[in-house]
Amino acid sequence: MDTVQLSHPDCLARAEALRPLIRGLADRIERERRLPVELLDSLHEARLFRLLLPRAQNGLEIDPLTWFHIIETVAREDASTAWCLGQGGGCAMSAAYLDPAVARRIFGEDPRTVLAWGPGPKVRAVAVEGGYRMTGTWSFASGCRHATWLGAHAPIVQADGTPVLEANGRQAERTMLVPASEVAWTDIWDTIGLRGTASDAFSLNDHFVPHAHSIIRDFTRECREAGPLYRISASAMYQIAFAGVALGIARSALDLFVSEARAKVPRGDRHPIRDSQAVQSGLGRAEAGVRAGRALLLQTVATIWAEVTAPTGRFTIERRIDLRMASTHAIHAAREGVDFAYNAMGASAIFGSHPLERRFRDVHTVTQQLQGRAAHFETAGLWLMGGAPDMTFA
């Protein structure tokens, strides 16, 4: 599938060119739990935060295959940087749902705009004249510390707390876009992996947000962009991106393992690791698993793109299930590949100075996130057996 022509090979080339810089800053990203300013400057100069932004808002509007390759390339050097690009890219698709004038003010006029958001379990938006008054705390907002805008998703209620209902009887929900300078921060991001994403929490207290600065995340409603990219959901682009993060981690982990295993002689042994038949078999299985997971994901994405670029193309439920199944499988195949490399490397890999140690922690953090939930296979299995699964996260 790597032979498929990409719509923006120049973007992939710019990502590839940044690998030495990212590699050199990886330890600092881990230590400071932030993307350094000089890295952010280079990412903005390469326009890598604008990959999924509409062209009408000075974005690149690339295809999902190019998107995958860029995220995977960056993840080979640092998973946190790739994760932040994946999060920022999916959030930038919000511009397709805003009034064009508002989208231009937020995204089009500022070349360094980054939007970040995260869930908030106990939040609310009170409907008032012209907008909403927001109260609550939202967390897991990856990239929020370098974001210029934040998204606060909440159910809508009346002043007396009565839920505002949509025509189908469900409670209305919207995501409100707020300048990052207007929120209160809480540093919560003390994690084992993906430490550089700075996925902290932010709070609002009775904060007014105009209705024009709110969106519905459902990609089938309120979309104002006609391009085929926006026939696909932001959720789908997150799936592609975060599977790309996991596969990039696995690719670098296996490459690192091979480069060291050729010469490393374990303590108490007289032969290098490469001479062990168990290691040879394990490496073959790990490579096959990672390559197969990657190939299925790329095949699925290529099929989706071919269908949505047709004149009457749409992103069907069947393809949404296919993508959820392929992306989840790719994430777990990547984790298995990294686990092999880490375990086979022995005691060397337990030290913080060893590059496999960070990759081991990062990939296990990916599997703990929403996109890596093994429960997604239940969604796919139920659909395959004729059931009607909850499509909220598909």
N, C-alpha and C positions, 0 to 999 in steps of 0.2 A: 504493500500500500504506500510505501515511501516514494513510489514512482508517480503517484498522482500529482498533477501540476498544481502548485499552490498559487493562490491569487496574489500574494504579497511576499515573494521570496526575499525582497529587500528587507522586510521586517525581520524575517528569520535570520538573515545575515547580520543585522544589527544586534540581535540577541546573541548570536554566536560570538560576535566581536566583544561583547561585554563579559564573556566568561572569565577571562583572566582577572578583571577588576573584581567581579563577584567572588571568585576563588580567594583572592587576596584579602577580602573583607569578611570572609565567612566567620572567622573566630571572633571578630569584633561584633558582628551582628548577633552572634550567640551570647556574647558577654554583656552587651549593652541592651539587648532585647529590643532593638530598633534597627531600621534600615538607615545607615549613615547618610548624612546630607550629600556627600559627594556621589554616593550611589544613586540617590534619588534624582540628583541633577542629571546623571547620565541616563537613567531610565526615562526621564521626561524628555531629554534631548532626542532620544531614540523613539519617542512617542509610544512607548510600550504600555502606558496607562490608557491609551486612546484606541486600542485595537478593535474594540467592539462598539465604540461610539459612532453614531451616525455621521456620514460624510457631511450632512447638512449642518452639523455642529462642530465642524473641523476635526472629525474623527476619521478613522481608516476603514471601518466597517469590513473587516477581513472575514474570510470564510472559516468555518470551524476546524478544518484540517490544518490550516496554517496556525490557528490558535493553539491547537494541541502541540504542534511541533515547537512553537516558541516557549510554551510553558515547560515542556519536557526538557528543552535545551537549558533553560535557566536553572531548573531543579537539579540538574546534574552537578551544579556547583553549590547551590544553596536552596534548600526547600522553602525556607521562610520567604525569600525574595520571590520565588515562583508563586507561592501561595498568595502573597499580597497582590501580585499582578493578576492572578486568577480572580481574586475577590474584587479588585478594583475594576476589572474588565466587565464582570457580570453586573456590578452595580451601575456602570456607565450606560448599560442598556436602558436604564431609566429614562434617558433623554428621549427615547422613542415614544414614551408615554406622556411626556409633558407637553403643554402648549409650546410651540416652537419658539416663541419670544422668551418664555421662561427658561427653556432649555438652553437658549443661546446665552442668557445672562449667567446661568450656572456653569455650563460646560464650554460653550463656544467661544466666549470672550477671554477665558482664562486658560492658557495652555497647560497649567499645572493643577487643574481641578482633579481631585480624587474624591470619590464618594465611597464611604464605608458604612456598613450596618451590621446589626446582630439582633438576636431574639430578645424579647422582653416578656417574661411570663406574667408579671403583675403590672400591667400598664393600661392606660386608657386615654382616649381622645374624646373630649366633650365637644359636640357640634355646637358652634356659635355662629353668629352672623359673619360671613366671609371666610370662615375657616374652622379651626379646631384649637382647643386648649389642651396641651399635652402634659401628662404627668407619668413618671415612671423611670425605670432604669433598664437599659439595654446592655447586654454583654456579648462577648465573643465577636466583637466588631473588628475583624482582622484588618490591619493597616490603618486603624483609626488615628494613630498618633501622627501620621503624615497626611491624613485626609483633610480636605478643606470643607467638605460637607458630610453630614451624617444622616442616615435614614433611620427613622423611628417608626416601626410598624406597630399598629395598635387597633383594637376593636373600637368602633364608634358608638358612643352613648349620648343620650340627651342629658340636659343639666341635672335631671333627677335620677340619673343612673339607668334609665330605661334604654335597652339596646336599640340602636337604629337598624332596622331590617331591610334587606334587599328584596327584590320581587320574588325570589325563590324561598323567602322565609328565613334565610341565614343572616346572621349578624354581619353588618357591613364592617369591612376592615380596610385601612389604607396605610400607606407608608408616607410619612411626612419628612420632607427634606429640610434640614436645619443647618445653618453655618456652624462649623466646628467650634468657632470662637464663643458660641452661646451656650455650651453645655458645661456641666460639672463632671470632672473625671474621677475615676477610681482605678488605681493600679491593681489589677487582679491576676496578671499574667505571669505566674510563677509555675511553669509547666516543665515536663521532662523533654518535650520536643516542640518544634516550630516556635522556638522562643523568640525569634526575631520578628514575628508577626505583630507583637504588641497588641494582642486581641483583648483590649481592656474594656471596661464598662463606662458608660456615660449616662448622665441623668438630666431630666428636665422636670421642672415644677411649675405647673400651670402656665406653660409657655405657648404663646399664640403662634400658629402656623397658618398662613393663607391657604385656602383650598387649592389655588393654582400651584402650590409647592407640594402637592401630594399626588400619589399615583396608586393604581391598583396593580399588583405584581402579576396578575393573571395575564399571560401573553395574548390571550384571545380577545381581550377587552381593552379599549382605549388606546390601542396602538395607532400612532400617527405616521409611521414610517412604512413605506411600501416595499423596501428591500427584503430579499429572501431571508437575510439574517434574522429579521424581526418576526419571521414566522416561526422561529424557534424560541423557546423560553430561556430566560436567564438561568433557570434551574438546570437546563440541559447544558448550558455553557459552563456552569460550575462543575457539573459531573465530568465533562471533558477535561477541564482544567485540573481538577484535583486528582483525577486518575493520571493525568500527565505528570503531576508532581510526584506521585508514588512511583510511576515508571521511571522518571528521571532519577529518583533516589536509587532505585534498584539497578539501573544501568551503571551508575557510577560505582555502586557498592560491588557489583560483580566484576567490573573492570579493575577496581582496586584490589580485590581479592586475588584475581588472576596474576596481577603484576607482582604481588608479594609471595603468593603461594609457590611460584616457580623457584624461589630461592630459600624460603624460610624452612629451617629444620627445627621441629618441635623439640622441647627439652626432653631428654631421655630417648630420643630417636636418632638414627643415623642418616635418615633420608628426608629429603624435602617433602613438604605437604603434597606437592603435585604427584608424587609416586604412590600415594595412597589410593587404592581402588575405590574405597568408600567415598573419598573426596572427589575422585573423578566422576563417579556415578552421581553423586550429589550435585556437582556442578552442572552436569549434563541435564539433570532434571530441573534444576533451578533456571538455567538458560531457556529450556524448552517452555517452562511455565510462564516466564516473563515475556518471551517472544510471542507465545500463543495469546496471552492476555492482551498484549499490545495490538496484535494483528486483528483480533476480534473487535477491539474498540475502534480501530481505524476503519475496518470494513463497515462497521455499523454507522460511523460518522459519515463515511463516503456515501452510503446508501441514503441516509437522511438528507444530506446536502443535495444529492441528485434529485430527490423527490420534491424538496421544498423550492428548488430553483425552477421547476416546471411551471408553466404559465398559471396553472390552477393548483399548484402544489401546496401542501399543508403538512404540519407535523402531527401525524396521527397518534392515537393512543397506542397502537401496536408498536410504532417506532419509539415512543417514549418508554415503553416497557423494555424494548430491545436495548436502548441506550442505558437505562438504569441497570439492567442485567450485565451488560458488557463493562460498564464503568466500575461497578462494584467488584466484578470478577477481576478486572485489571488491578485494582487497588490491593486485593488480597493476594493475587499472584505475585505482585511486587513485594508485598510484605514477606511472603514465603521465600522469595529470592534473597532478600536482605537477611532474613533469619539464617539461611544457609551460610552466607558469607561470614556473618558475625560469629556463628557457632564454630565453623570450620577454621576460622583464623585463630581461635584459642585465646589464651590470656592476653595477647597483645591488644585485642580489640576492647578490653575493658577500660583502658586508660583514656581519659578525656582528650589526650593529645592525638589519639588515633582517629583518622577520618571515618572509620567504620562505626565508631561509637556514636557520633552525632547522627549518622544516617540511620542507625538502628533506632534511636530514640525518635527521630523525625517520622519515620515510616509508621511506627506504632502509634504516634499521635494522629497521623492521617487516618488510620483505621478506626480511631475512637471518635472521629468527627462524623457529622451527619452523613456526608457522602460515602463514608466507609462502612456504614452499618450493615452487618450481615443480614439484618431483617429485610433488606431490600430484595433478597432472593425470595422471600415469602411473597412479596408483591408480584414478582415475576411468575412464581409458581402458581399462584392463585389465578392470574390472568391466563396462563397456559392451559389451565384446567377448566376454563370457561367461567371463572368467577369475576366479580366486579370489585377489584381492589381499590383502596383509598389512593387517589392519584395526587395527593397534596404534595408529596416530595418526588413524584415521578415526572 
